[in-house]
Amino acid sequence: MLDSNHPGFSDPEYRQRRDHIAGAARAYQYPAPVPWAQYTEAENTVWQGINTLISPIHERRACDLYLRMRDRAALDRNHIPQLDSINTRLKRATGFQLSPVDGLVHPRLFLSTLAEGRMLCTQYIRHHTVPLYTPEPDIVHELLGHVVMFFDPEYCRLNREIG
């Protein structure tokens, strides 16, 4: 359910698409392979645009560890990466895995899955009219803000302990 201040609240096509992707996450049962979200050209364009804008900022401002893990993660900058594909590389690198969720979860659930070596991730993307803002976690927030760092073994160890 979108809050009335969400940029996509009045866009029925966006809401239907977001609900479809979130519905697949609701049906997901760990440890099954993560279902693929068949992203549209418009969704990939939002992802690509954000990457084009944020990459030079990361180069100037992100810490060295983030930049090294970003390179190790090797996320596609033109198409939204699939969680299942990332899981293949992530499992080899650190043993951590990504599991889809349909939106915000209770902090206790989020932390307990970290203790198990999993990070919960949304798969839908923010509304195209405000590509540099979303009031909730989305695939951009998850992948560029969190998942990159899960390619570092020490970061994963710390997250397991926090969880």
C-alpha positions, -999 to +999 in steps of 0.1 A: +000+000+000+015+033-011+013+064+011-005+093-005+028+113-006+045+086-027+054+099-062+036+069-078+005+071-057-017+086-085-002+064-112-023+033-116+002+017-141+031+022-117+011+008-088+000-022-107+036-029-118+050-024-083+023-046-068+031-074-093+068-074-084+060-072-047+035-101-051+063-123-064+083-114-033+054-122-010+052-157-026+089-163-022+101-191+001+137-192+011+160-210+000+143-212-034+160-193-063+148-157-063+121-151-089+132-129-118+115-095-121+111-089-158+120-052-158+106-029-185+126-007-208+113+023-188+124+008-155+159+000-169+161+036-182+155+049-146+182+025-133+206+036-161+199+073-155+206+070-118+238+051-124+249+078-149+243+105-123+257+087-092+288+070-105+309+102-108+297+112-073+308+078-060+342+082-077+347+115-059+331+109-025+327+071-017+353+054+005+379+032-011+363+000+004+329+009-013+346+015-046+365-018-044+333-037-035+314-019-062+339-032-087+338-067-072+300-067-074+302-057-110+265-046-112+252-040-147+248-002-150+224-004-180+199-030-168+185-036-133+204-067-120+185-097-110+189-107-073+193-144-083+223-135-106+238-114-078+233-143-054+255-166-075+285-142-072+277-131-037+275-167-023+310-174-038+324-141-024+310-141+011+283-167+016+256-140+020+224-142+000+197-118-010+160-126-004+131-106-019+106-087+002+075-068-007+084-036+012+095-024+046+097-052+072+099-051+110+134-043+122+135-076+142+129-096+110+154-076+090+181-081+117+174-118+122+179-125+085+212-107+087+222-131+114+213-160+090+235-145+063+207-130+042+198-095+033+162-087+025+157-067-007+129-050-025+128-056-063+106-028-075+121+005-087+111+041-077+087+062-098+102+076-130+091+112-123+114+115-093+144+092-101+166+107-074+141+102-046+119+076-031+102+076+003+109+038+008+136+013-001+136+002-037+160-018-059+183+012-064+185+018-026+191-019-020+218-026-046+237+007-046+232+015-010+237-019+007+244-049-015+276-036-029+291-038+006+280-074+011+308-084-012+332-076+016+337-106+040+344-084+070+313-064+064+293-096+062+308-109+095+298-076+112+263-078+098+259-114+111+269-102+145+246-072+144+218-095+134 
